Amino acid sequence: MTELESAADRRHRIECAQRNKGRIQHDPHRRGNLFARIMTDNILFDYRVIDRDQADKDCDLSRRTSVHHIIRDCLSLQGLSSEGTNAERAMRAFQMDNGPNAFTRSYSRDSFPAILDNIGSKAMSLGFDRAPEVWPFIVRQTTTKDFKPFTRVTAPEYPSPEKVIENGQITRPQLGDDSKETASIGAYPFLVSLSRQAVINDDLNALTVTAEAAGRAASRLNGDLVFAVLTDNNAMADSVTLFHATHGNVGTPSAPSITALNEIRNLMGLQVGSSGEVLNIRLAIVVGAPNMESTLTTIRDASSSLQPDPLTPGYQAGYVSVVTDGRLTGTAWYAIGDPRIHSGIDLVALEGSERPLLERQTVFVSDAIEWKVLHDAVALPVDYRTLVYNAGA
């Protein structure tokens, strides 16, 4: 019995005693889930993907977790031989979800490939969330069920209610017939892998680093899609480009200034619904290139007595926030209203796949376990009234 196995069994018995039941002890599925959860977080902690307070409470973080110990325990839990060299055990572990009883093992949480799935998925999700991207602050995130074309409408508004005299008839106002934008989800899959050599060398850093990078890449793709909406300035359903004088959302070309911000506030404030109702869209976010951040922040501070919390990144409700991104170059800058009220840009993901997903396959020709990273998304302009463009000077 290995030292690692003894520690896991001890925690297992403590949990059984606390619950005063023996169901966990006699339930291989519960035991497998506990083992997989502990091993996953131990590896992620060892490679500094997660902090101590993010690890499962049952983890023993006082020692480094050996990949070979995990393989030995996985083989034992699956009723397979754990004898032989590290290379022999690694080969059996790689093929754990193949051969006899493969169907049953493929759904087991305590097989070695399944634990690698857990490690990769969690590291990728953390990489996605930690990516230095600003797109989440300037869009509305929604989902769709499939890859078929779908529509998104500008925020419809009721016309202002009319006064009803005594015994008068109550009218039934209709929501405004606003424009509908059509798009479809795009698929952006790519591959990552872990070689058998890395496993034999007791090095899962290749997996954690690769998975985190895959998560960042997926988030970066979302940013590419979102900022392409701003910079490409394609035609909308009305056959007019997103930023156009007809839409009333193009400012007088100038460098950021109090005068320019006041013009933006005026352009947004003058936007009306389909029935002519005043929408009172408020300036919420100013977006520009990284070299404009200091200027934009200074102008923002000088134009408003309400200042956002400097320790909170991105958009904060009730304030004008400054957002910069390296995809923007030159002198052009943009202004955006509150995306929670009037969404200018929607980022749409496939339902259930708001974050990238991993799908495993064993690749015999390359002597590795390979994962397909699935990421499906599209960004589209929804409402020109909450977006303003200034070409700068």
C-alpha positions as a Markdown table, in Angstrom:
| # | Residue | x | y | z |
|---|---|---|---|---|
| 1 | Met | 0.0 | 0.0 | 0.0 |
| 2 | Thr | 1.5 | 3.3 | -1.0 |
| 3 | Glu | 1.7 | 6.4 | 1.2 |
| 4 | Leu | -0.7 | 8.2 | -1.0 |
| 5 | Glu | -3.2 | 5.4 | -0.9 |
| 6 | Ser | -3.1 | 5.3 | 2.9 |
| 7 | Ala | -3.8 | 9.0 | 3.1 |
| 8 | Ala | -6.8 | 8.7 | 0.7 |
| 9 | Asp | -8.2 | 5.7 | 2.6 |
| 10 | Arg | -7.8 | 7.6 | 5.9 |
| 11 | Arg | -9.8 | 10.5 | 4.7 |
| 12 | His | -12.3 | 8.1 | 3.2 |
| 13 | Arg | -12.9 | 6.4 | 6.6 |
| 14 | Ile | -13.2 | 9.8 | 8.4 |
| 15 | Glu | -15.9 | 10.8 | 6.1 |
| 16 | Cys | -17.8 | 7.6 | 6.6 |
| 17 | Ala | -17.5 | 7.9 | 10.4 |
| 18 | Gln | -18.8 | 11.5 | 10.3 |
| 19 | Arg | -21.8 | 10.5 | 8.3 |
| 20 | Asn | -22.3 | 7.4 | 10.5 |
| 21 | Lys | -23.1 | 5.5 | 7.4 |
| 22 | Gly | -21.2 | 2.9 | 5.3 |
| 23 | Arg | -22.6 | 3.8 | 2.0 |
| 24 | Ile | -19.4 | 5.6 | 0.7 |
| 25 | Gln | -17.3 | 2.7 | 1.9 |
| 26 | His | -19.3 | 0.2 | -0.1 |
| 27 | Asp | -20.2 | 2.4 | -3.1 |
| 28 | Pro | -17.3 | 2.3 | -5.7 |
| 29 | His | -18.9 | 5.1 | -7.6 |
| 30 | Arg | -18.8 | 7.5 | -4.7 |
| 31 | Arg | -15.3 | 6.3 | -3.8 |
| 32 | Gly | -14.1 | 6.8 | -7.3 |
| 33 | Asn | -15.5 | 10.3 | -7.5 |
| 34 | Leu | -13.8 | 11.2 | -4.2 |
| 35 | Phe | -10.5 | 9.8 | -5.4 |
| 36 | Ala | -10.7 | 11.6 | -8.8 |
| 37 | Arg | -11.6 | 14.9 | -7.1 |
| 38 | Ile | -8.7 | 14.6 | -4.7 |
| 39 | Met | -6.1 | 13.6 | -7.3 |
| 40 | Thr | -7.2 | 16.3 | -9.7 |
| 41 | Asp | -6.8 | 19.1 | -7.2 |
| 42 | Asn | -3.6 | 17.7 | -5.9 |
| 43 | Ile | -2.0 | 17.8 | -9.3 |
| 44 | Leu | -3.4 | 21.3 | -10.0 |
| 45 | Phe | -2.0 | 22.5 | -6.7 |
| 46 | Asp | 1.4 | 20.9 | -7.3 |
| 47 | Tyr | 1.7 | 22.7 | -10.6 |
| 48 | Arg | 0.5 | 26.0 | -9.2 |
| 49 | Val | -2.7 | 26.1 | -11.2 |
| 50 | Ile | -4.9 | 26.6 | -8.1 |
| 51 | Asp | -4.2 | 28.0 | -4.7 |
| 52 | Arg | -4.5 | 26.1 | -1.4 |
| 53 | Asp | -7.9 | 27.7 | -0.7 |
| 54 | Gln | -9.2 | 26.5 | -4.1 |
| 55 | Ala | -8.3 | 22.9 | -3.6 |
| 56 | Asp | -10.8 | 20.3 | -2.4 |
| 57 | Lys | -11.0 | 20.1 | 1.4 |
| 58 | Asp | -10.0 | 16.4 | 1.4 |
| 59 | Cys | -6.7 | 17.1 | -0.4 |
| 60 | Asp | -3.5 | 16.4 | 1.3 |
| 61 | Leu | -1.3 | 19.2 | 0.1 |
| 62 | Ser | 1.7 | 18.6 | 2.4 |
| 63 | Arg | 3.4 | 16.4 | -0.2 |
| 64 | Arg | 3.8 | 16.3 | -4.0 |
| 65 | Thr | 1.5 | 13.9 | -5.8 |
| 66 | Ser | 3.3 | 11.4 | -7.9 |
| 67 | Val | 1.8 | 10.5 | -11.3 |
| 68 | His | 3.0 | 6.9 | -10.8 |
| 69 | His | 1.1 | 6.7 | -7.5 |
| 70 | Ile | -2.0 | 7.9 | -9.2 |
| 71 | Ile | -1.6 | 5.3 | -12.0 |
| 72 | Arg | -1.0 | 2.6 | -9.5 |
| 73 | Asp | -4.2 | 3.5 | -7.5 |
| 74 | Cys | -6.3 | 3.9 | -10.7 |
| 75 | Leu | -5.3 | 0.4 | -11.9 |
| 76 | Ser | -6.1 | -1.1 | -8.5 |
| 77 | Leu | -9.5 | 0.6 | -8.3 |
| 78 | Gln | -10.3 | -0.7 | -11.7 |
| 79 | Gly | -9.3 | -4.2 | -10.8 |
| 80 | Leu | -6.3 | -4.2 | -13.1 |
| 81 | Ser | -2.7 | -5.3 | -12.3 |
| 82 | Ser | -0.5 | -2.6 | -10.8 |
| 83 | Glu | 2.7 | -4.6 | -11.1 |
| 84 | Gly | 5.6 | -3.9 | -13.4 |
| 85 | Thr | 7.7 | -0.9 | -14.3 |
| 86 | Asn | 6.4 | 2.7 | -14.5 |
| 87 | Ala | 6.4 | 2.4 | -18.3 |
| 88 | Glu | 4.3 | -0.8 | -18.2 |
| 89 | Arg | 1.8 | 0.7 | -15.8 |
| 90 | Ala | 1.6 | 3.8 | -17.9 |
| 91 | Met | 0.8 | 1.7 | -21.0 |
| 92 | Arg | -2.0 | -0.1 | -19.1 |
| 93 | Ala | -3.3 | 3.2 | -17.7 |
| 94 | Phe | -3.3 | 4.8 | -21.2 |
| 95 | Gln | -5.4 | 1.9 | -22.5 |
| 96 | Met | -7.7 | 1.8 | -19.4 |
| 97 | Asp | -10.7 | 2.9 | -21.4 |
| 98 | Asn | -10.1 | 0.4 | -24.2 |
| 99 | Gly | -10.4 | -3.4 | -24.4 |
| 100 | Pro | -12.6 | -5.6 | -22.2 |
| 101 | Asn | -15.1 | -3.6 | -20.1 |
| 102 | Ala | -14.1 | -0.4 | -21.9 |
| 103 | Phe | -17.7 | 0.8 | -22.0 |
| 104 | Thr | -18.0 | 0.6 | -18.2 |
| 105 | Arg | -14.6 | 2.1 | -17.6 |
| 106 | Ser | -15.2 | 5.0 | -20.0 |
| 107 | Tyr | -17.9 | 6.2 | -17.6 |
| 108 | Ser | -15.7 | 5.7 | -14.5 |
| 109 | Arg | -14.4 | 8.9 | -12.8 |
| 110 | Asp | -11.4 | 7.0 | -11.3 |
| 111 | Ser | -9.8 | 5.8 | -14.5 |
| 112 | Phe | -6.4 | 7.5 | -15.3 |
| 113 | Pro | -7.6 | 9.0 | -18.6 |
| 114 | Ala | -10.7 | 10.3 | -16.8 |
| 115 | Ile | -8.6 | 12.0 | -14.2 |
| 116 | Leu | -6.5 | 13.5 | -17.0 |
| 117 | Asp | -9.8 | 14.8 | -18.4 |
| 118 | Asn | -10.6 | 16.4 | -15.1 |
| 119 | Ile | -7.2 | 18.0 | -14.8 |
| 120 | Gly | -7.3 | 19.3 | -18.3 |
| 121 | Ser | -10.9 | 20.6 | -18.1 |
| 122 | Lys | -10.4 | 22.4 | -14.8 |
| 123 | Ala | -7.1 | 24.0 | -15.9 |
| 124 | Met | -8.6 | 25.0 | -19.2 |
| 125 | Ser | -11.6 | 26.6 | -17.5 |
| 126 | Leu | -9.3 | 28.5 | -15.1 |
| 127 | Gly | -7.2 | 29.7 | -18.1 |
| 128 | Phe | -10.4 | 30.9 | -19.8 |
| 129 | Asp | -11.5 | 32.8 | -16.7 |
| 130 | Arg | -8.1 | 34.3 | -16.0 |
| 131 | Ala | -7.3 | 35.4 | -19.6 |
| 132 | Pro | -6.5 | 39.1 | -19.7 |
| 133 | Glu | -9.5 | 39.9 | -21.9 |
| 134 | Val | -11.9 | 42.8 | -21.6 |
| 135 | Trp | -14.7 | 41.6 | -23.9 |
| 136 | Pro | -16.9 | 40.3 | -21.0 |
| 137 | Phe | -17.4 | 43.9 | -19.9 |
| 138 | Ile | -18.7 | 45.3 | -23.2 |
| 139 | Val | -21.1 | 42.6 | -24.5 |
| 140 | Arg | -24.2 | 40.7 | -23.5 |
| 141 | Gln | -23.5 | 36.9 | -23.4 |
| 142 | Thr | -26.3 | 34.7 | -24.6 |
| 143 | Thr | -26.7 | 31.1 | -26.0 |
| 144 | Thr | -28.4 | 29.3 | -28.8 |
| 145 | Lys | -29.4 | 25.7 | -29.1 |
| 146 | Asp | -27.7 | 24.7 | -32.4 |
| 147 | Phe | -25.8 | 25.8 | -35.4 |
| 148 | Lys | -28.8 | 27.0 | -37.4 |
| 149 | Pro | -29.2 | 30.7 | -38.2 |
| 150 | Phe | -30.9 | 32.6 | -35.4 |
| 151 | Thr | -32.0 | 36.2 | -34.9 |
| 152 | Arg | -31.4 | 38.8 | -32.3 |
| 153 | Val | -33.6 | 41.9 | -32.1 |
| 154 | Thr | -32.8 | 45.4 | -30.8 |
| 155 | Ala | -34.2 | 46.0 | -27.4 |
| 156 | Pro | -38.0 | 46.6 | -28.1 |
| 157 | Glu | -39.7 | 49.4 | -26.3 |
| 158 | Tyr | -43.4 | 50.1 | -25.5 |
| 159 | Pro | -44.5 | 53.6 | -26.5 |
| 160 | Ser | -45.2 | 55.9 | -23.6 |
| 161 | Pro | -48.6 | 55.1 | -22.0 |
| 162 | Glu | -51.5 | 57.4 | -22.9 |
| 163 | Lys | -53.8 | 59.1 | -20.4 |
| 164 | Val | -57.2 | 57.3 | -20.0 |
| 165 | Ile | -60.2 | 59.5 | -19.1 |
| 166 | Glu | -62.9 | 58.3 | -16.7 |
| 167 | Asn | -64.7 | 55.2 | -18.2 |
| 168 | Gly | -62.3 | 55.4 | -21.2 |
| 169 | Gln | -60.9 | 52.4 | -23.0 |
| 170 | Ile | -57.6 | 51.0 | -22.1 |
| 171 | Thr | -55.4 | 50.6 | -25.1 |
| 172 | Arg | -53.1 | 47.7 | -25.9 |
| 173 | Pro | -49.8 | 49.1 | -27.0 |
| 174 | Gln | -47.5 | 47.1 | -29.2 |
| 175 | Leu | -43.8 | 46.6 | -28.8 |
| 176 | Gly | -41.8 | 48.5 | -31.3 |
| 177 | Asp | -41.0 | 46.6 | -34.5 |
| 178 | Asp | -37.3 | 46.9 | -34.2 |
| 179 | Ser | -34.6 | 45.4 | -36.5 |
| 180 | Lys | -33.6 | 41.8 | -36.4 |
| 181 | Glu | -30.0 | 40.7 | -36.9 |
| 182 | Thr | -29.3 | 37.2 | -38.1 |
| 183 | Ala | -26.2 | 35.1 | -37.5 |
| 184 | Ser | -25.1 | 31.5 | -36.8 |
| 185 | Ile | -22.6 | 29.9 | -34.5 |
| 186 | Gly | -19.1 | 29.3 | -35.8 |
| 187 | Ala | -17.1 | 26.2 | -34.7 |
| 188 | Tyr | -13.5 | 26.7 | -33.7 |
| 189 | Pro | -12.1 | 23.3 | -32.6 |
| 190 | Phe | -8.4 | 22.5 | -32.1 |
| 191 | Leu | -6.3 | 19.8 | -30.6 |
| 192 | Val | -4.1 | 19.4 | -27.5 |
| 193 | Ser | -2.2 | 16.3 | -26.4 |
| 194 | Leu | -0.2 | 14.6 | -23.6 |
| 195 | Ser | 2.5 | 12.2 | -24.6 |
| 196 | Arg | 3.2 | 8.9 | -22.9 |
| 197 | Gln | 6.8 | 10.0 | -22.3 |
| 198 | Ala | 5.5 | 13.0 | -20.2 |
| 199 | Val | 3.5 | 10.5 | -18.0 |
| 200 | Ile | 6.4 | 8.1 | -17.6 |
| 201 | Asn | 8.6 | 11.1 | -16.7 |
| 202 | Asp | 6.1 | 12.0 | -13.9 |
| 203 | Asp | 5.5 | 15.4 | -15.5 |
| 204 | Leu | 1.9 | 16.6 | -16.0 |
| 205 | Asn | 3.0 | 20.2 | -16.3 |
| 206 | Ala | 2.7 | 19.7 | -20.1 |
| 207 | Leu | -1.0 | 19.1 | -19.7 |
| 208 | Thr | -1.8 | 21.8 | -17.2 |
| 209 | Val | 0.2 | 24.5 | -19.1 |
| 210 | Thr | -1.3 | 23.4 | -22.4 |
| 211 | Ala | -4.9 | 23.3 | -21.0 |
| 212 | Glu | -4.5 | 26.7 | -19.5 |
| 213 | Ala | -3.2 | 28.1 | -22.8 |
| 214 | Ala | -6.1 | 26.5 | -24.6 |
| 215 | Gly | -8.5 | 28.2 | -22.2 |
| 216 | Arg | -6.8 | 31.6 | -22.8 |
| 217 | Ala | -6.9 | 30.9 | -26.6 |
| 218 | Ala | -10.7 | 30.4 | -26.5 |
| 219 | Ser | -11.2 | 33.6 | -24.5 |
| 220 | Arg | -8.9 | 35.4 | -26.9 |
| 221 | Leu | -11.0 | 34.1 | -29.8 |
| 222 | Asn | -14.1 | 35.6 | -28.2 |
| 223 | Gly | -12.3 | 38.9 | -28.0 |
| 224 | Asp | -11.3 | 38.7 | -31.6 |
| 225 | Leu | -14.9 | 38.1 | -32.6 |
| 226 | Val | -16.2 | 41.0 | -30.4 |
| 227 | Phe | -13.7 | 43.6 | -31.5 |
| 228 | Ala | -14.1 | 42.6 | -35.1 |
| 229 | Val | -17.7 | 43.8 | -34.8 |
| 230 | Leu | -16.4 | 47.3 | -33.9 |
| 231 | Thr | -13.6 | 47.5 | -36.4 |
| 232 | Asp | -15.1 | 45.8 | -39.4 |
| 233 | Asn | -18.2 | 48.0 | -39.3 |
| 234 | Asn | -20.3 | 45.7 | -41.4 |
| 235 | Ala | -23.8 | 46.4 | -42.7 |
| 236 | Met | -26.7 | 45.5 | -40.4 |
| 237 | Ala | -30.2 | 44.2 | -41.3 |
| 238 | Asp | -31.2 | 47.7 | -42.6 |
| 239 | Ser | -28.3 | 47.6 | -45.1 |
| 240 | Val | -26.6 | 50.5 | -43.3 |
| 241 | Thr | -23.2 | 49.9 | -41.7 |
| 242 | Leu | -23.1 | 49.7 | -37.9 |
| 243 | Phe | -21.5 | 53.2 | -37.5 |
| 244 | His | -23.1 | 55.6 | -39.9 |
| 245 | Ala | -24.5 | 59.1 | -39.9 |
| 246 | Thr | -27.9 | 57.5 | -40.7 |
| 247 | His | -27.7 | 55.7 | -37.4 |
| 248 | Gly | -26.7 | 58.9 | -35.6 |
| 249 | Asn | -23.8 | 57.2 | -33.9 |
| 250 | Val | -20.7 | 58.8 | -35.5 |
| 251 | Gly | -19.0 | 61.6 | -33.5 |
| 252 | Thr | -17.0 | 64.5 | -34.9 |
| 253 | Pro | -13.5 | 63.1 | -35.5 |
| 254 | Ser | -11.4 | 64.4 | -32.6 |
| 255 | Ala | -9.0 | 63.2 | -29.9 |
| 256 | Pro | -10.7 | 62.3 | -26.5 |
| 257 | Ser | -11.8 | 65.4 | -24.7 |
| 258 | Ile | -14.6 | 66.7 | -22.5 |
| 259 | Thr | -16.3 | 68.2 | -25.6 |
| 260 | Ala | -16.1 | 64.9 | -27.4 |
| 261 | Leu | -17.6 | 63.0 | -24.5 |
| 262 | Asn | -20.4 | 65.5 | -24.2 |
| 263 | Glu | -21.1 | 65.0 | -27.9 |
| 264 | Ile | -21.2 | 61.2 | -27.3 |
| 265 | Arg | -23.6 | 61.7 | -24.4 |
| 266 | Asn | -25.8 | 63.8 | -26.7 |
| 267 | Leu | -25.8 | 61.3 | -29.5 |
| 268 | Met | -26.8 | 58.5 | -27.2 |
| 269 | Gly | -29.4 | 60.6 | -25.4 |
| 270 | Leu | -31.1 | 61.6 | -28.7 |
| 271 | Gln | -31.6 | 58.0 | -29.9 |
| 272 | Val | -35.3 | 57.0 | -30.0 |
| 273 | Gly | -37.3 | 53.8 | -30.3 |
| 274 | Ser | -39.4 | 52.8 | -33.4 |
| 275 | Ser | -42.3 | 54.8 | -32.1 |
| 276 | Gly | -40.2 | 57.9 | -31.4 |
| 277 | Glu | -40.0 | 57.3 | -27.7 |
| 278 | Val | -36.9 | 58.8 | -26.0 |
| 279 | Leu | -34.6 | 56.0 | -24.7 |
| 280 | Asn | -32.2 | 58.1 | -22.6 |
| 281 | Ile | -29.3 | 55.8 | -23.3 |
| 282 | Arg | -26.4 | 56.7 | -21.0 |
| 283 | Leu | -22.7 | 56.5 | -21.7 |
| 284 | Ala | -21.2 | 53.7 | -19.7 |
| 285 | Ile | -18.0 | 52.6 | -21.3 |
| 286 | Val | -15.3 | 54.3 | -23.3 |
| 287 | Val | -13.1 | 51.9 | -25.4 |
| 288 | Gly | -9.8 | 52.7 | -27.1 |
| 289 | Ala | -6.3 | 51.5 | -27.8 |
| 290 | Pro | -3.8 | 50.9 | -24.9 |
| 291 | Asn | -1.9 | 54.1 | -25.6 |
| 292 | Met | -5.1 | 56.1 | -25.0 |
| 293 | Glu | -5.8 | 54.7 | -21.6 |
| 294 | Ser | -4.3 | 57.6 | -19.6 |
| 295 | Thr | -5.9 | 60.2 | -21.8 |
| 296 | Leu | -9.3 | 58.5 | -21.7 |
| 297 | Thr | -9.1 | 58.1 | -17.9 |
| 298 | Thr | -8.1 | 61.8 | -17.4 |
| 299 | Ile | -10.9 | 63.1 | -19.6 |
| 300 | Arg | -13.4 | 60.7 | -17.9 |
| 301 | Asp | -12.4 | 61.9 | -14.5 |
| 302 | Ala | -12.6 | 65.6 | -15.5 |
| 303 | Ser | -16.1 | 65.2 | -17.0 |
| 304 | Ser | -17.8 | 63.4 | -14.1 |
| 305 | Ser | -17.7 | 63.7 | -10.3 |
| 306 | Leu | -18.7 | 60.0 | -10.0 |
| 307 | Gln | -15.6 | 57.8 | -10.2 |
| 308 | Pro | -15.5 | 54.0 | -10.4 |
| 309 | Asp | -13.6 | 51.8 | -7.9 |
| 310 | Pro | -10.0 | 51.7 | -9.3 |
| 311 | Leu | -9.5 | 48.2 | -7.9 |
| 312 | Thr | -12.4 | 46.8 | -9.9 |
| 313 | Pro | -11.6 | 46.1 | -13.5 |
| 314 | Gly | -13.9 | 46.8 | -16.4 |
| 315 | Tyr | -17.4 | 48.2 | -16.4 |
| 316 | Gln | -19.1 | 49.2 | -13.2 |
| 317 | Ala | -22.8 | 50.2 | -13.2 |
| 318 | Gly | -23.5 | 53.9 | -12.6 |
| 319 | Tyr | -20.0 | 55.0 | -13.8 |
| 320 | Val | -18.2 | 55.7 | -17.0 |
| 321 | Ser | -15.5 | 53.0 | -17.2 |
| 322 | Val | -12.4 | 53.0 | -19.4 |
| 323 | Val | -11.6 | 49.8 | -21.3 |
| 324 | Thr | -8.5 | 49.4 | -23.6 |
| 325 | Asp | -7.6 | 46.5 | -25.8 |
| 326 | Gly | -4.6 | 45.7 | -28.0 |
| 327 | Arg | -6.7 | 44.8 | -31.0 |
| 328 | Leu | -7.5 | 48.5 | -31.4 |
| 329 | Thr | -4.8 | 50.7 | -33.0 |
| 330 | Gly | -4.6 | 54.1 | -34.3 |
| 331 | Thr | -6.7 | 57.1 | -33.1 |
| 332 | Ala | -10.2 | 55.6 | -33.3 |
| 333 | Trp | -12.1 | 55.2 | -30.1 |
| 334 | Tyr | -15.6 | 54.0 | -29.2 |
| 335 | Ala | -18.4 | 54.6 | -26.6 |
| 336 | Ile | -20.9 | 52.0 | -25.3 |
| 337 | Gly | -24.0 | 52.2 | -23.3 |
| 338 | Asp | -24.9 | 49.9 | -20.4 |
| 339 | Pro | -24.8 | 46.4 | -22.0 |
| 340 | Arg | -27.3 | 45.1 | -19.5 |
| 341 | Ile | -30.1 | 47.5 | -20.6 |
| 342 | His | -29.4 | 48.1 | -24.3 |
| 343 | Ser | -27.0 | 45.5 | -25.7 |
| 344 | Gly | -25.0 | 46.8 | -28.6 |
| 345 | Ile | -23.1 | 43.6 | -29.2 |
| 346 | Asp | -24.1 | 40.0 | -28.3 |
| 347 | Leu | -21.6 | 37.2 | -27.9 |
| 348 | Val | -23.6 | 34.0 | -28.5 |
| 349 | Ala | -22.3 | 30.6 | -27.5 |
| 350 | Leu | -23.7 | 27.1 | -28.1 |
| 351 | Glu | -26.0 | 26.2 | -25.2 |
| 352 | Gly | -24.0 | 24.3 | -22.5 |
| 353 | Ser | -20.7 | 25.3 | -24.1 |
| 354 | Glu | -20.2 | 28.8 | -22.8 |
| 355 | Arg | -16.7 | 27.7 | -21.9 |
| 356 | Pro | -14.5 | 25.5 | -24.1 |
| 357 | Leu | -15.0 | 21.7 | -23.7 |
| 358 | Leu | -12.5 | 18.8 | -23.9 |
| 359 | Glu | -13.3 | 15.6 | -25.8 |
| 360 | Arg | -10.7 | 12.9 | -25.4 |
| 361 | Gln | -9.4 | 10.3 | -27.9 |
| 362 | Thr | -6.3 | 8.0 | -27.7 |
| 363 | Val | -4.1 | 8.6 | -30.7 |
| 364 | Phe | -2.1 | 5.4 | -31.5 |
| 365 | Val | 0.0 | 6.9 | -34.3 |
| 366 | Ser | 1.4 | 9.6 | -32.0 |
| 367 | Asp | 1.7 | 7.6 | -28.8 |
| 368 | Ala | -0.3 | 10.2 | -26.9 |
| 369 | Ile | -3.6 | 11.0 | -25.4 |
| 370 | Glu | -5.2 | 13.7 | -27.4 |
| 371 | Trp | -8.1 | 16.1 | -26.7 |
| 372 | Lys | -10.2 | 18.0 | -29.1 |
| 373 | Val | -11.0 | 21.5 | -27.7 |
| 374 | Leu | -14.5 | 22.5 | -28.7 |
| 375 | His | -15.4 | 26.1 | -28.7 |
| 376 | Asp | -18.4 | 27.5 | -30.6 |
| 377 | Ala | -19.3 | 31.2 | -30.7 |
| 378 | Val | -20.3 | 34.2 | -32.7 |
| 379 | Ala | -20.4 | 37.9 | -32.1 |
| 380 | Leu | -22.9 | 40.2 | -33.8 |
| 381 | Pro | -24.1 | 43.8 | -33.5 |
| 382 | Val | -27.6 | 44.0 | -32.1 |
| 383 | Asp | -28.4 | 47.7 | -31.4 |
| 384 | Tyr | -26.5 | 50.6 | -33.1 |
| 385 | Arg | -28.2 | 53.1 | -30.8 |
| 386 | Thr | -26.0 | 52.2 | -27.8 |
| 387 | Leu | -22.7 | 52.4 | -29.7 |
| 388 | Val | -20.8 | 55.5 | -30.9 |
| 389 | Tyr | -17.7 | 55.7 | -33.1 |
| 390 | Asn | -15.1 | 58.5 | -33.2 |
| 391 | Ala | -12.3 | 58.3 | -35.7 |
| 392 | Gly | -10.0 | 60.4 | -33.5 |
| 393 | Ala | -7.5 | 62.9 | -34.6 |
